Amino acid sequence: MDPIRGTHIDLAERRIAWLEARQRVLAQNIANADTPGYQPRDLRPFAALLAGRGGIAVARSDPRHLAPPGQDPRTRPERGAAERTRNGNAVALDEQALRVADTDTAHALATGLHRRWLGMFRTALGRP
């Protein structure tokens, strides 16, 4: 039996992996900001990914708050691009920069929590 699987540590690791994948997708959007006809993409929300995998259930106060499970877990086109250039490109760099910053902040939080949980686990085992 693995004491780490199915715990907060496992959840933090899954969140970190999702955030790293999202950062790659956002970087690709920014790299293609001048590509004619390019449509920006994003990952499904992390909560929807958890609900779709049968993992930890996310509590909802209203069914409209989260995307319904059963959507493709890979990238999806962004809904309603704010700006389009004449060549059909819909990447808004300011919007992508905000998403990158949000993802970076969430990544720092998840890695911090992961570190703390591992530290508590080591303490419980009597290791420094």
Secondary structure in CASP SS format (residue, H / E / C, confidence):
PFRMAT SS
TARGET T0000
AUTHOR 0000-0000-0000
METHOD secondary structure of the structure
MODEL  1
M C 1.00
D C 1.00
P C 1.00
I C 1.00
R C 1.00
G C 1.00
T C 1.00
H H 1.00
I H 1.00
D H 1.00
L H 1.00
A H 1.00
E H 1.00
R H 1.00
R H 1.00
I H 1.00
A H 1.00
W H 1.00
L H 1.00
E H 1.00
A H 1.00
R H 1.00
Q H 1.00
R H 1.00
V H 1.00
L H 1.00
A H 1.00
Q H 1.00
N H 1.00
I H 1.00
A H 1.00
N C 1.00
A C 1.00
D C 1.00
T C 1.00
P C 1.00
G C 1.00
Y C 1.00
Q C 1.00
P C 1.00
R E 1.00
D E 1.00
L E 1.00
R C 1.00
P C 1.00
F H 1.00
A H 1.00
A H 1.00
L H 1.00
L H 1.00
A H 1.00
G H 1.00
R H 1.00
G C 1.00
G C 1.00
I C 1.00
A C 1.00
V C 1.00
A C 1.00
R C 1.00
S C 1.00
D C 1.00
P C 1.00
R C 1.00
H C 1.00
L C 1.00
A C 1.00
P C 1.00
P C 1.00
G C 1.00
Q C 1.00
D C 1.00
P C 1.00
R C 1.00
T E 1.00
R E 1.00
P E 1.00
E C 1.00
R C 1.00
G C 1.00
A C 1.00
A C 1.00
E C 1.00
R C 1.00
T C 1.00
R C 1.00
N C 1.00
G C 1.00
N C 1.00
A C 1.00
V C 1.00
A C 1.00
L H 1.00
D H 1.00
E H 1.00
Q H 1.00
A H 1.00
L H 1.00
R H 1.00
V H 1.00
A H 1.00
D H 1.00
T H 1.00
D H 1.00
T H 1.00
A H 1.00
H H 1.00
A H 1.00
L H 1.00
A H 1.00
T H 1.00
G H 1.00
L H 1.00
H H 1.00
R H 1.00
R H 1.00
W H 1.00
L H 1.00
G H 1.00
M H 1.00
F H 1.00
R H 1.00
T H 1.00
A H 1.00
L C 1.00
G C 1.00
R C 1.00
P C 1.00
END
